[in-house]
Amino acid sequence: MTIRLPRRGVHSALRDFLHSEAAGGIVLIAAAVCAMIVANLPATAHAYEAFLHHRTGPVLAGALGPMTVHLWINDGLMALFFLLVGLEIKREFVDGRLASADRRRLPFIAAAAGMAVPALVFLVVAGAEPGLQPGWAIPAATDIAFAIGVLALLGSRIPSALKLLLTTVAIVDDMGAVAIIAVAYTDSIQVFSLAGAALALIVLYVLNRRKVMALWPYLLVGAALWLFVLQSGIHATIAGVLTAMLIPIRPSPGAPDDATSPLHRLEHRLHPWVAFAIVPLFGFANAGVSLAGATIATLAEPLVLGIALGLFLGKQLGIFAAIWGADRLGIARRPNGVSWAQIYGMTLVAGIGFTMSLFIGGLAFADAALIERVKIGVLAGSIASALAGIVVLVACGRPHAAR
């Protein structure tokens, strides 16, 4: 339930985030299930593929050719998803749970290990196979909406401190995923377009320094930045994060968000659209993998197995070991009132990679057959992580006491 305070006029973005992210996660789950059904029914499978690859035009980047429905979703609408990710990251660093070094320590340690270990697991399982090495980052990402949605299904038995820990770890995880996309999945650079992107960033910086509080100039220049980045060879969604970093924020520590803060205003307006429309649409467009010809043996294929084990084993091993080690060494403490069993259940849920994993998989491979195997691996690892996490967290019950 959202609490509004008259003095501020805008409610807490964190409360909004947890509420709508949970509900949006459930919608995302439904969209993914629908995609799987439609992609595997003989009556609808062809129409599903034809719709996604329908050419709408225009040609915005020569390397991409005419825009299709799939490109508009993955390169266009997902830029708004990354804009929201950037806004959430900036808010947490300036005005939220990551605003101090003490609060940043545990999420950063956990997220770093939770990205490195899955990547290592993937390389151990699939790295020796020719052409599969580019997929190393696929199991490194956690899907915030899906993971929070799973916790929401468990209701009040999950302490709020555990939800907040998962949220902050996933936000830091998103930072790492954005960096990976920008650095590891950029093949060639168009210098002229990159110069245009740099000019757009300078304009955004000047607007920020001049304390322009209207949102429309930032969004207008941000759209130009998106086009230049799309044409440059760097994935266009990075423009969303860069734009977010330069939108002004008025900190309001210990209180609901400041109604005059451009970042808070945009985040509140954008979040419902992303949670309930853009991310579910992305899930519907990318989760529809045909299982025709797939058998149990498919799960043992190096690419599928590497992704599935990276998400299911790598995430839980990396995050749990990092939190346990940091707590034992006194570097950072686990939240009060959260048991180690609940921490372990949370690390399992963090193995749900869905949105970001599918997104990175589409960047890592151009071969349609490999992308289909990526989808199977992501779905297998994410479903196993979700089910195991639910079992562990239900068995834990409510925490009996704090530390």
Secondary structure, DSSP 4 states (H G I P E B T S, - for coil): -----TTTBS--HHHHHHHHHHHHHHHHHHHHHHHHHHHH-TTTHHHHHHHHT-EEEEES-TTT-EEEHHHIIIIIIHHHHHHHHHHHHHHHHHHSTTSSHHHHHHHHHHHHHHHHHHHHHHHHHHTTSTT-GGGGGGGG---HHHHHHHHHHTGGGS-HHHHHHHHHHHHHHHHHHHHHHHHHT-----HHHHHHHHHHHHHHHHHHHTT---SHHHHHHHHHHHHHHHHHTS-TTHHHHHHHHTS-----TTSSPBTT-HHHHHHHHHHHHIIIIIHHHHHHHHS----TT--GGGGGSHHHHHHHHIIIIIHHHHHHHHHHHHHHTTSS-PPTT--HHHHHHHHHHTT--HHHHHHHHHHH---HHHHHHHHHHHHHHHHHHHHHHHHHHHHH-S--S--
